C-alpha cells in the first residue's frame, strides 16, 4: 500500500511560493498554499519561501499568524529559503530583528549585497548527485552555527544549506533551479517524521 502524500504547506504571503508548491507536487507531496493561520493545523510540514523578512514579520504579527507559526515550526518539519531562513534563525543581525528561533544559527541579512549583486553559483554538497546549483538573491549569510547543525553545502566558508533535526534552511533559492534535490530532502524529512 502506498503511504498517503504528506500535506506540505507553502506560506503564500510573498516570494516564489507557487514555484515551491509546484516542485513539491512534482515530487509527490500534497502542496497547499497557506494564507491563514488556521490552515496550519491540517499540515504535516511547511515551507517558508523567500521575500523580505521584515515585511513577512509585519504581516504575520498584524494577522495573528506569528504565534501559531512559531508553535508549528518548533514541533513540525519546516523549510526556510532566504527570508524563510532568516525567520527560522535564532539570531538575526544587520539589523537585529525578531525571529522564530527554531534553528540554532545566526544570520546576517543582505550579506551578499543588493539585488544587482545576485548570482548563480555551483558548489559541492553532501547531497548525493554531485555539485548543486544555487541561486542567491539579496541573500543572507549564516555567521554562526551550533554543534547540532548539519552543514549540507557552503559558499566559500559560509554554510548555505543546513539542517537541524526537522528544520531545513537555505540562504539560496532552490526553487529557482531545475535541481529538485533540496526539496526532495525536505520531503524525505517530512516522510520520516510522520511515520
Backbone as ProteinMPNN parsed JSONL, in Angstrom:
{"seq_chain_A": "XXXXXXXXXXXXXXXXXXXXXXXXXXXXXXXXXXXXXXXXXXXXXXXXXXXXXXXXXXXXXXXXXXXXXXXXXXXXXXXXXXXXXXXXXXXXXXXXXXXXXXXXXXXXXXXXXXXXXXXXXXXXXXXXXXXXXXXXXXXXXXXXXXXXXXXXXXXXXXXXXXXXXXXXXXXXXXXXXXXXXXXXXXXXXXXXXXX", "coords_chain_A": {"N_chain_A": [[0.839, -1.186, 0.0], [0.576, 2.193, -0.858], [1.971, 4.912, 0.93], [0.11, 7.738, 2.222], [0.213, 10.931, 0.541], [2.276, 13.437, 1.908], [0.967, 16.362, 3.507], [2.033, 19.353, 2.661], [2.467, 22.61, 3.454], [2.851, 25.798, 1.855], [3.93, 28.863, 2.704], [2.094, 31.475, 1.645], [2.485, 34.324, 1.338], [4.34, 36.078, 0.318], [7.07, 36.117, -2.061], [8.376, 33.332, -4.084], [6.206, 31.428, -3.879], [4.431, 29.819, -5.354], [6.106, 28.45, -7.086], [7.606, 26.858, -5.353], [5.481, 25.244, -4.425], [4.706, 23.939, -6.779], [7.047, 22.432, -7.344], [7.126, 20.726, -5.09], [4.734, 19.313, -5.47], [5.337, 18.0, -7.859], [7.145, 16.184, -6.859], [5.579, 14.521, -5.413], [4.185, 15.374, -3.155], [1.34, 16.681, -1.354], [0.728, 19.726, -2.026], [-0.01, 22.774, -0.477], [-1.189, 26.03, -0.602], [-0.686, 28.428, 1.842], [-2.431, 30.849, 3.533], [-3.735, 31.658, 5.774], [-3.707, 31.458, 9.362], [-5.19, 29.33, 10.48], [-5.017, 27.271, 8.655], [-2.705, 25.841, 9.161], [-3.08, 23.77, 10.989], [-3.868, 21.437, 9.677], [-1.644, 20.492, 8.397], [1.348, 18.611, 7.569], [3.862, 19.66, 7.341], [5.818, 22.648, 6.563], [6.785, 25.097, 4.175], [8.684, 28.016, 4.189], [8.986, 30.586, 2.149], [11.27, 32.703, 0.19], [11.572, 36.32, 0.132], [10.881, 39.387, 1.708], [12.11, 39.779, 4.821], [11.37, 41.526, 6.971], [8.949, 42.518, 6.069], [7.496, 40.141, 5.968], [7.382, 39.612, 8.773], [5.868, 41.815, 9.717], [3.398, 41.37, 8.455], [2.735, 38.84, 9.527], [2.507, 39.42, 12.268], [0.476, 41.317, 12.284], [-1.755, 39.887, 11.456], [-2.123, 37.981, 13.394], [-0.821, 35.647, 12.974], [1.748, 34.987, 13.711], [2.215, 33.751, 16.307], [0.96, 31.238, 16.045], [2.373, 30.165, 13.888], [4.92, 30.13, 15.019], [4.64, 28.177, 17.021], [4.108, 25.996, 15.366], [6.53, 25.605, 13.799], [8.303, 24.808, 15.727], [7.518, 22.299, 16.333], [6.893, 20.737, 14.097], [8.089, 19.63, 10.813], [9.906, 22.11, 8.998], [10.894, 24.245, 6.325], [12.969, 26.738, 5.364], [13.692, 29.228, 2.988], [16.043, 31.63, 2.039], [14.649, 34.537, 2.977], [12.969, 33.019, 4.521], [14.778, 31.395, 5.854], [15.966, 33.339, 7.453], [13.778, 33.993, 9.11], [13.507, 31.593, 10.523], [15.854, 31.436, 11.991], [17.792, 31.633, 15.052], [19.126, 33.929, 15.775], [19.307, 37.187, 14.415], [20.954, 39.586, 12.444], [21.979, 42.861, 11.22], [19.83, 44.738, 10.207], [19.291, 43.878, 13.733], [16.497, 41.751, 14.29], [13.296, 40.415, 15.313], [12.679, 36.849, 15.446], [11.681, 33.443, 14.67], [13.258, 31.567, 15.933], [13.741, 28.798, 15.738], [15.846, 27.419, 14.673], [19.168, 26.859, 15.41], [21.088, 29.028, 14.622], [22.978, 31.94, 13.576], [22.183, 34.7, 11.561], [23.081, 36.99, 9.032], [21.478, 39.587, 7.547], [20.981, 40.359, 4.053], [23.68, 39.989, 3.317], [25.274, 39.419, 1.122], [25.07, 41.506, -0.572], [23.278, 43.901, -2.691], [20.272, 43.732, -4.763], [21.282, 43.75, -7.43], [23.621, 42.419, -7.035], [23.051, 39.818, -7.033], [23.452, 36.311, -7.764], [24.277, 33.256, -9.524], [25.57, 30.271, -8.465], [27.64, 27.325, -8.487], [28.247, 24.682, -6.323], [29.936, 22.32, -4.164], [28.169, 19.71, -2.46], [26.876, 17.76, 0.249], [24.746, 16.267, -0.464], [23.608, 13.467, -2.347], [24.625, 13.043, -5.773], [26.337, 14.933, -6.888], [27.648, 18.299, -7.579], [25.829, 21.324, -6.654], [23.497, 23.592, -7.984], [23.04, 26.965, -7.075], [20.957, 29.65, -6.426], [21.336, 32.899, -5.6], [19.746, 35.642, -4.17], [19.863, 38.77, -3.026], [20.912, 37.67, -0.658], [20.989, 36.222, 2.669], [23.672, 35.681, 5.074], [24.879, 32.914, 6.807], [26.254, 33.196, 9.877], [26.915, 31.983, 12.242], [26.847, 28.74, 13.62], [25.377, 26.178, 15.64], [26.486, 23.29, 17.572], [24.708, 21.255, 16.913], [24.013, 21.503, 14.266], [23.789, 20.423, 10.95], [25.79, 20.842, 8.202], [25.149, 21.101, 4.854], [25.859, 22.245, 2.457], [28.137, 24.763, 1.217], [29.067, 28.221, 0.676], [31.954, 29.35, -0.22], [33.46, 29.719, 2.849], [31.153, 29.865, 4.264], [28.193, 28.401, 5.556], [25.425, 27.401, 3.54], [23.311, 25.738, 3.191], [21.577, 24.099, 5.551], [20.776, 21.796, 8.221], [18.826, 21.011, 11.043], [17.681, 18.615, 12.855], [14.281, 18.425, 12.412], [14.207, 20.712, 10.919], [15.019, 22.502, 8.01], [17.098, 24.659, 6.13], [17.953, 27.147, 3.712], [20.143, 29.607, 2.324], [19.93, 30.329, -0.203], [17.902, 30.054, -3.241], [16.426, 27.278, -3.906], [14.194, 26.609, -5.34], [14.322, 28.0, -7.691], [16.035, 26.737, -9.322], [16.635, 23.993, -11.582], [17.197, 21.703, -10.286], [15.983, 19.225, -8.209], [16.802, 18.282, -5.714], [17.062, 19.468, -3.116], [14.444, 20.056, -2.305], [13.52, 17.44, -2.418], [14.988, 16.305, -0.333], [13.792, 17.657, 1.822], [11.198, 16.65, 1.634], [11.758, 13.968, 2.213], [12.569, 14.263, 4.895], [10.146, 15.085, 5.995], [8.519, 12.84, 5.48], [9.861, 10.883, 7.025], [9.449, 11.887, 9.546], [6.747, 11.683, 9.948], [6.123, 9.052, 10.104]], "CA_chain_A": [[0.0, 0.0, 0.0], [1.343, 3.433, -0.946], [1.628, 5.826, 2.017], [-0.527, 8.955, 1.73], [1.115, 12.051, 0.262], [2.273, 14.392, 3.015], [0.386, 17.687, 3.249], [3.077, 20.355, 2.913], [2.034, 23.97, 3.167], [3.829, 26.805, 1.431], [3.441, 30.155, 3.172], [1.829, 32.199, 0.394], [2.337, 35.745, 1.636], [5.233, 36.741, -0.624], [8.097, 35.207, -2.574], [8.017, 32.412, -5.177], [5.515, 30.32, -3.217], [3.829, 28.909, -6.343], [7.178, 27.624, -7.639], [7.826, 25.838, -4.322], [4.333, 24.327, -4.42], [4.78, 23.119, -7.994], [8.142, 21.481, -7.17], [6.703, 19.725, -4.104], [3.707, 18.475, -6.106], [6.045, 17.135, -8.809], [7.843, 15.159, -6.086], [4.601, 13.628, -4.795], [3.533, 15.935, -1.965], [0.1, 17.438, -1.495], [1.195, 21.088, -1.738], [-1.138, 23.641, -0.142], [-0.814, 27.426, -0.365], [-1.171, 28.81, 3.172], [-2.611, 32.293, 3.688], [-4.391, 31.919, 7.058], [-3.12, 30.627, 10.412], [-5.986, 28.138, 10.722], [-4.642, 26.216, 7.709], [-1.54, 25.096, 9.644], [-3.485, 22.612, 11.791], [-4.035, 20.249, 8.842], [-0.409, 20.256, 7.64], [2.449, 17.806, 8.089], [5.101, 20.434, 7.251], [5.631, 23.971, 5.972], [7.886, 25.818, 3.526], [8.636, 29.471, 4.298], [9.806, 30.987, 0.999], [11.98, 33.971, 0.225], [10.788, 37.555, 0.152], [11.531, 40.396, 2.541], [11.799, 39.24, 6.154], [10.646, 42.482, 7.825], [7.583, 42.538, 5.555], [6.923, 38.903, 6.494], [7.093, 39.773, 10.197], [4.755, 42.76, 9.888], [2.154, 40.705, 8.061], [2.453, 37.767, 10.477], [2.08, 39.999, 13.535], [-0.784, 42.031, 12.07], [-2.854, 38.946, 11.25], [-2.157, 36.991, 14.46], [-0.24, 34.436, 12.403], [3.091, 34.753, 14.25], [2.229, 32.789, 17.416], [0.584, 29.918, 15.521], [3.507, 29.735, 13.082], [6.006, 29.853, 15.949], [4.35, 26.877, 17.622], [4.21, 24.989, 14.312], [7.908, 25.303, 13.38], [9.01, 24.159, 16.826], [7.022, 20.936, 16.54], [6.751, 20.006, 12.835], [9.123, 19.996, 9.84], [9.812, 23.393, 8.302], [11.994, 24.523, 5.4], [13.012, 28.161, 5.05], [14.649, 29.643, 1.961], [16.393, 33.045, 2.037], [13.946, 35.204, 4.075], [12.469, 31.955, 5.384], [15.923, 31.028, 6.692], [16.083, 34.421, 8.434], [12.691, 33.857, 10.078], [13.722, 30.402, 11.356], [17.105, 31.555, 12.752], [17.719, 32.059, 16.455], [19.675, 35.284, 15.901], [19.313, 37.918, 13.146], [21.668, 40.86, 12.525], [22.074, 43.75, 10.043], [19.857, 44.958, 11.648], [18.631, 42.872, 14.565], [15.042, 41.704, 14.207], [12.741, 39.21, 15.931], [12.589, 35.676, 14.584], [11.011, 32.306, 15.294], [14.249, 30.926, 16.795], [13.635, 27.336, 15.697], [17.083, 26.886, 14.118], [20.217, 27.464, 16.222], [22.085, 29.706, 13.789], [22.899, 33.396, 13.457], [22.09, 35.079, 10.149], [23.252, 38.408, 8.695], [20.612, 39.912, 6.418], [21.529, 41.034, 2.86], [25.135, 39.979, 3.49], [25.978, 39.283, -0.158], [24.877, 42.699, -1.39], [21.953, 44.31, -3.15], [19.626, 42.93, -5.805], [22.146, 43.602, -8.605], [24.73, 41.535, -6.681], [22.541, 38.45, -7.062], [24.299, 35.467, -8.592], [24.045, 31.812, -9.549], [26.835, 29.568, -8.253], [27.598, 25.869, -8.333], [29.182, 24.307, -5.263], [29.835, 20.955, -3.654], [27.173, 19.452, -1.428], [26.883, 16.376, 0.735], [23.616, 15.564, -1.061], [24.038, 12.609, -3.455], [24.357, 13.537, -7.121], [27.291, 15.924, -7.384], [27.535, 19.7, -7.168], [24.474, 21.871, -6.559], [23.312, 24.964, -8.447], [22.446, 27.784, -6.028], [20.558, 30.979, -6.884], [21.367, 33.839, -4.478], [19.115, 36.937, -4.447], [19.958, 39.554, -1.781], [20.919, 36.539, 0.274], [21.606, 36.33, 3.986], [24.836, 34.829, 5.337], [24.879, 32.245, 8.103], [27.512, 33.611, 10.509], [27.203, 31.111, 13.374], [26.028, 27.534, 13.745], [25.617, 25.438, 16.882], [27.003, 21.937, 17.372], [23.683, 20.363, 16.383], [23.671, 21.864, 12.886], [24.44, 19.679, 9.869], [26.035, 21.701, 7.036], [24.998, 20.294, 3.644], [26.53, 22.949, 1.351], [28.762, 26.027, 1.611], [29.543, 29.212, -0.295], [33.223, 29.669, 0.434], [33.487, 29.139, 4.188], [29.859, 30.082, 4.918], [27.14, 27.43, 5.269], [24.275, 27.944, 2.799], [22.238, 24.76, 3.307], [21.788, 23.494, 6.86], [19.665, 21.039, 8.804], [18.83, 20.706, 12.472], [16.51, 17.778, 13.112], [13.165, 18.558, 11.466], [14.278, 22.032, 10.273], [15.954, 22.652, 6.899], [17.148, 26.061, 5.697], [18.953, 27.526, 2.708], [20.226, 31.045, 2.094], [19.677, 30.494, -1.639], [16.553, 29.733, -3.714], [16.446, 26.023, -4.671], [13.011, 26.537, -6.22], [14.631, 28.676, -8.955], [16.934, 25.845, -10.055], [15.967, 22.783, -12.082], [17.634, 20.584, -9.445], [14.955, 19.011, -7.179], [17.315, 17.517, -4.571], [16.825, 20.099, -1.811], [13.034, 19.798, -1.983], [13.392, 16.007, -2.155], [15.483, 16.098, 1.019], [12.766, 18.097, 2.764], [10.121, 15.66, 1.571], [12.245, 12.802, 2.953], [12.5, 14.633, 6.312], [8.726, 15.08, 6.361], [8.042, 11.457, 5.498], [10.44, 10.157, 8.155], [8.912, 12.433, 10.813], [5.32, 11.371, 10.077], [5.961, 7.603, 10.201]], "C_chain_A": [[0.884, 1.249, 0.0], [0.958, 4.347, 0.211], [0.974, 7.088, 1.457], [0.506, 10.054, 1.489], [1.101, 13.002, 1.452], [1.673, 15.723, 2.583], [1.418, 18.729, 3.652], [2.558, 21.722, 2.494], [3.187, 24.808, 2.668], [3.238, 28.153, 1.829], [3.323, 31.092, 1.976], [1.547, 33.672, 0.662], [3.213, 36.607, 0.737], [6.262, 35.736, -1.09], [7.532, 34.264, -3.629], [7.287, 31.187, -4.635], [4.914, 29.34, -4.211], [4.878, 27.974, -6.946], [7.532, 26.512, -6.646], [6.71, 24.788, -4.364], [4.372, 23.397, -5.626], [5.876, 22.056, -7.872], [7.74, 20.368, -6.204], [5.663, 18.773, -4.69], [4.344, 17.516, -7.105], [6.732, 15.97, -8.112], [6.88, 14.26, -5.298], [3.944, 14.13, -3.528], [2.191, 16.541, -2.334], [0.441, 18.86, -1.063], [0.001, 22.031, -1.591], [-0.625, 25.053, 0.108], [-1.488, 27.899, 0.919], [-1.22, 30.329, 3.285], [-3.224, 32.666, 5.036], [-3.839, 30.973, 8.119], [-3.885, 29.33, 10.669], [-5.631, 26.976, 9.801], [-3.506, 25.336, 8.234], [-1.935, 23.804, 10.351], [-3.56, 21.332, 10.967], [-2.757, 19.825, 8.123], [0.563, 19.34, 8.362], [3.742, 18.61, 8.163], [4.817, 21.756, 6.552], [6.921, 24.466, 5.335], [7.651, 27.309, 3.72], [9.555, 30.009, 3.21], [10.563, 32.288, 1.235], [11.005, 35.136, 0.158], [11.571, 38.561, 0.964], [11.126, 40.106, 3.985], [11.061, 40.225, 7.052], [9.197, 42.602, 7.377], [6.83, 41.296, 6.026], [6.472, 39.106, 7.938], [5.908, 40.7, 10.429], [3.429, 42.106, 9.558], [1.765, 39.635, 9.078], [1.928, 38.31, 11.802], [0.723, 40.68, 13.408], [-1.968, 41.073, 11.994], [-2.962, 37.891, 12.355], [-1.563, 35.655, 14.06], [1.029, 34.019, 13.162], [3.101, 33.656, 15.313], [1.91, 31.373, 16.954], [1.746, 29.33, 14.707], [4.683, 29.343, 13.975], [5.826, 28.477, 16.594], [4.548, 25.753, 16.598], [5.659, 24.615, 14.035], [8.74, 24.672, 14.492], [8.581, 22.71, 17.021], [6.926, 20.1, 15.262], [7.826, 20.446, 11.851], [8.842, 21.33, 9.155], [11.071, 23.581, 7.458], [11.923, 25.993, 5.034], [14.072, 28.461, 4.017], [14.819, 31.157, 2.022], [15.7, 33.766, 3.207], [13.359, 34.178, 5.039], [13.542, 31.452, 6.33], [16.103, 32.068, 7.798], [15.013, 34.264, 9.512], [12.889, 32.664, 11.012], [14.913, 30.544, 12.302], [16.87, 32.025, 14.187], [18.174, 33.51, 16.622], [19.757, 35.924, 14.517], [20.021, 39.253, 13.36], [21.559, 41.607, 11.199], [20.719, 44.122, 9.438], [19.22, 43.783, 12.404], [17.128, 42.915, 14.313], [14.549, 40.437, 14.889], [12.699, 38.068, 14.925], [11.915, 34.551, 15.357], [11.955, 31.484, 16.177], [14.212, 29.405, 16.812], [14.926, 26.66, 15.258], [18.249, 27.608, 14.794], [21.383, 27.964, 15.369], [21.927, 31.217, 13.962], [22.985, 33.737, 11.975], [22.264, 36.585, 10.013], [22.45, 38.697, 7.431], [21.38, 40.616, 5.298], [23.059, 41.048, 2.831], [25.891, 39.932, 2.168], [25.698, 40.448, -1.093], [23.439, 42.916, -1.807], [21.44, 43.39, -4.249], [20.553, 42.702, -7.002], [23.417, 42.806, -8.311], [24.298, 40.069, -6.662], [23.344, 37.615, -8.051], [23.838, 34.018, -8.546], [25.406, 31.136, -9.469], [26.592, 28.064, -8.247], [28.653, 25.504, -7.303], [28.949, 22.867, -4.842], [28.767, 20.877, -2.574], [27.328, 18.018, -0.957], [25.663, 15.599, 0.242], [24.134, 14.677, -2.191], [23.74, 13.271, -4.801], [25.27, 14.63, -7.616], [26.976, 17.335, -6.944], [26.114, 20.223, -7.354], [24.453, 23.297, -7.092], [22.555, 25.747, -7.382], [22.205, 29.199, -6.543], [20.458, 31.899, -5.667], [20.762, 35.171, -4.908], [19.068, 37.713, -3.136], [20.033, 38.616, -0.583], [21.508, 36.887, 1.637], [22.832, 35.427, 4.073], [24.665, 34.21, 6.725], [26.245, 32.497, 8.741], [27.879, 32.771, 11.724], [26.287, 29.903, 13.307], [26.353, 26.865, 15.071], [26.119, 24.046, 16.546], [25.991, 20.998, 16.732], [23.307, 20.615, 14.935], [24.487, 21.027, 11.904], [24.567, 20.61, 8.657], [26.05, 20.82, 5.788], [25.613, 20.941, 2.409], [27.072, 24.271, 1.885], [28.986, 26.919, 0.399], [30.823, 29.762, 0.313], [33.262, 28.951, 1.773], [32.125, 29.219, 4.886], [28.848, 28.997, 4.56], [25.989, 28.103, 4.516], [23.083, 26.986, 2.782], [22.497, 23.985, 4.589], [20.537, 22.756, 7.325], [19.899, 20.877, 10.299], [17.558, 19.925, 12.767], [15.457, 17.92, 12.033], [13.152, 19.898, 10.723], [15.37, 22.02, 9.203], [15.937, 24.119, 6.479], [18.243, 26.256, 4.667], [18.952, 29.042, 2.566], [20.007, 31.369, 0.621], [18.263, 30.016, -1.963], [16.571, 28.439, -4.536], [15.254, 25.881, -5.608], [13.273, 27.17, -7.581], [15.657, 27.909, -9.787], [16.127, 24.66, -10.564], [16.274, 21.559, -11.225], [16.638, 20.379, -8.291], [15.486, 18.456, -5.858], [17.046, 18.147, -3.209], [15.371, 19.879, -1.384], [12.81, 18.313, -1.693], [13.889, 15.674, -0.755], [14.428, 16.509, 2.04], [11.599, 17.109, 2.796], [10.511, 14.39, 2.329], [12.191, 13.056, 4.469], [11.054, 14.551, 6.802], [8.218, 13.653, 6.475], [8.587, 10.679, 6.697], [9.868, 10.648, 9.487], [7.44, 12.081, 11.018], [5.063, 9.873, 10.155], [5.536, 7.184, 11.605]], "O_chain_A": [[1.834, 1.34, 0.778], [-0.228, 4.551, 0.468], [1.259, 7.47, 0.322], [1.543, 10.1, 2.15], [0.03, 13.341, 1.956], [1.847, 16.158, 1.445], [1.65, 18.96, 4.839], [2.25, 21.955, 1.324], [4.346, 24.568, 3.006], [2.173, 28.538, 1.346], [4.327, 31.461, 1.365], [0.509, 34.2, 0.265], [2.859, 37.746, 0.431], [6.324, 34.622, -0.57], [6.37, 34.374, -4.021], [7.687, 30.051, -4.892], [4.887, 28.139, -3.941], [4.569, 26.83, -7.279], [7.734, 25.364, -7.041], [6.978, 23.587, -4.342], [4.102, 22.202, -5.503], [5.663, 20.905, -8.252], [7.989, 19.193, -6.476], [5.706, 17.569, -4.438], [3.945, 16.355, -7.195], [6.887, 14.896, -8.693], [7.316, 13.346, -4.598], [3.211, 13.381, -2.881], [1.944, 16.872, -3.494], [0.444, 19.165, 0.129], [-0.876, 22.086, -2.452], [0.268, 25.255, 0.931], [-2.704, 27.787, 1.071], [-0.204, 31.01, 3.154], [-3.24, 33.839, 5.41], [-3.535, 29.818, 7.821], [-3.277, 28.327, 11.041], [-5.911, 25.822, 10.125], [-3.362, 24.195, 7.794], [-1.182, 22.831, 10.309], [-3.338, 20.246, 11.502], [-2.784, 18.892, 7.321], [0.604, 19.291, 9.591], [4.626, 18.286, 8.956], [3.728, 21.969, 6.018], [8.008, 24.28, 5.881], [6.56, 27.812, 3.453], [10.776, 29.903, 3.327], [10.509, 32.885, 2.31], [9.788, 34.958, 0.132], [12.8, 38.583, 0.91], [9.948, 40.179, 4.333], [10.202, 39.808, 7.828], [8.305, 42.77, 8.209], [5.672, 41.381, 6.433], [5.329, 38.811, 8.289], [5.038, 40.402, 11.248], [2.451, 42.263, 10.288], [0.596, 39.532, 9.452], [1.015, 37.735, 12.394], [-0.09, 40.623, 14.331], [-3.069, 41.416, 12.425], [-3.803, 36.997, 12.266], [-1.778, 34.646, 14.732], [1.343, 32.831, 13.242], [3.906, 32.728, 15.233], [2.523, 30.413, 17.423], [2.059, 28.146, 14.825], [5.361, 28.348, 13.72], [6.782, 27.706, 16.691], [5.087, 24.694, 16.922], [5.995, 23.43, 14.033], [9.776, 24.065, 14.22], [9.206, 21.973, 17.784], [6.882, 18.872, 15.338], [8.419, 21.512, 12.02], [7.709, 21.636, 8.784], [12.16, 23.138, 7.826], [10.933, 26.448, 4.46], [15.212, 28.014, 4.137], [13.829, 31.888, 2.053], [16.141, 33.61, 4.346], [13.262, 34.437, 6.239], [13.254, 31.12, 7.48], [16.363, 31.716, 8.948], [15.309, 34.388, 10.701], [12.482, 32.717, 12.172], [14.978, 29.846, 13.313], [15.894, 32.712, 14.489], [17.68, 34.23, 17.49], [20.214, 35.296, 13.562], [19.738, 39.968, 14.322], [21.107, 41.059, 10.194], [20.483, 43.845, 8.262], [18.693, 42.842, 11.81], [16.553, 43.99, 14.143], [15.309, 39.479, 15.03], [12.685, 38.287, 13.714], [11.617, 34.686, 16.544], [11.497, 30.778, 17.075], [14.611, 28.788, 17.799], [15.088, 25.455, 15.45], [18.317, 28.837, 14.757], [22.485, 27.416, 15.386], [20.897, 31.705, 14.426], [23.762, 33.139, 11.231], [21.679, 37.361, 10.768], [22.712, 38.121, 6.374], [22.313, 41.375, 5.56], [23.662, 42.017, 2.369], [27.041, 40.366, 2.105], [26.043, 40.395, -2.273], [22.519, 42.232, -1.357], [22.085, 42.406, -4.615], [20.612, 41.593, -7.535], [24.206, 42.542, -9.219], [25.085, 39.187, -6.318], [23.853, 38.131, -9.046], [23.104, 33.611, -7.645], [26.286, 31.389, -10.291], [25.473, 27.601, -8.028], [29.799, 25.947, -7.384], [27.907, 22.277, -5.125], [28.498, 21.85, -1.87], [27.848, 17.168, -1.679], [25.552, 14.401, 0.499], [25.023, 15.098, -2.93], [22.737, 13.968, -4.953], [25.011, 15.211, -8.67], [26.151, 17.555, -6.057], [25.312, 19.657, -8.096], [25.284, 24.12, -6.707], [21.555, 25.27, -6.845], [23.12, 29.861, -7.031], [19.6, 31.704, -4.805], [21.203, 35.768, -5.89], [18.315, 37.354, -2.232], [19.291, 38.77, 0.386], [22.4, 37.728, 1.75], [23.012, 34.525, 3.254], [24.345, 34.903, 7.691], [27.27, 32.067, 8.213], [29.014, 32.826, 12.196], [25.106, 30.02, 12.981], [27.474, 26.973, 15.569], [26.174, 23.664, 15.377], [26.381, 20.037, 16.07], [22.37, 19.998, 14.427], [25.709, 20.933, 12.012], [23.563, 21.107, 8.148], [26.865, 19.904, 5.678], [25.864, 20.258, 1.416], [26.559, 24.829, 2.855], [29.082, 26.452, -0.737], [30.777, 30.552, 1.256], [33.118, 27.73, 1.837], [31.967, 28.691, 5.987], [28.661, 28.699, 3.38], [25.622, 29.238, 4.821], [21.977, 27.372, 2.404], [23.51, 23.297, 4.711], [19.418, 23.038, 6.897], [21.019, 20.639, 10.751], [16.483, 20.508, 12.911], [15.698, 17.581, 10.875], [12.21, 20.193, 9.987], [16.495, 21.587, 9.453], [14.881, 24.752, 6.472], [19.304, 25.634, 4.727], [17.909, 29.687, 2.67], [19.909, 32.536, 0.241], [17.516, 29.62, -1.068], [16.719, 28.501, -5.756], [15.307, 25.112, -6.567], [12.534, 26.913, -8.532], [16.093, 28.384, -10.836], [15.056, 24.36, -10.035], [15.678, 20.499, -11.416], [16.468, 21.283, -7.472], [14.693, 18.181, -4.957], [16.824, 17.425, -2.237], [15.106, 19.551, -0.228], [12.008, 17.962, -0.827], [13.286, 14.854, -0.061], [14.194, 15.794, 3.014], [11.083, 16.778, 3.863], [9.675, 13.801, 3.016], [11.812, 12.169, 5.234], [10.777, 14.019, 7.877], [7.562, 13.299, 7.454], [7.859, 9.904, 7.316], [9.814, 9.886, 10.453], [6.935, 12.17, 12.137], [3.91, 9.453, 10.261], [5.353, 5.995, 11.866]]}, "name": "protein", "num_of_chains": 1, "seq": "XXXXXXXXXXXXXXXXXXXXXXXXXXXXXXXXXXXXXXXXXXXXXXXXXXXXXXXXXXXXXXXXXXXXXXXXXXXXXXXXXXXXXXXXXXXXXXXXXXXXXXXXXXXXXXXXXXXXXXXXXXXXXXXXXXXXXXXXXXXXXXXXXXXXXXXXXXXXXXXXXXXXXXXXXXXXXXXXXXXXXXXXXXXXXXXXXXX"}
